[in-house]
Amino acid sequence: MPLAALALAALAVGFEQLVQWKYGAMGIIAFVALTVGFKAKSAAVGGIGAVVLVMLLAHSG
């Protein structure tokens, strides 16, 4: 179990760095809002994070 948690944490940090590199500060803020909303079970905060991420993805493509 600790190995799986460590691998998941490493994957999350890697993804966070990728988002920050590609989409800048706004991308990392949106990713954090999505994560906090998911963990706190807050649909409003998670939804805001998801919408901002989608807008950033749509803008870059």
Secondary structure, 3 states (H helix, E strand, C coil): CHHHHHHHHHHHHHHHHHHHHHHHHHHHHHHHHHHHHHHCCCHHHHHHHHHHHHHHHHHHC
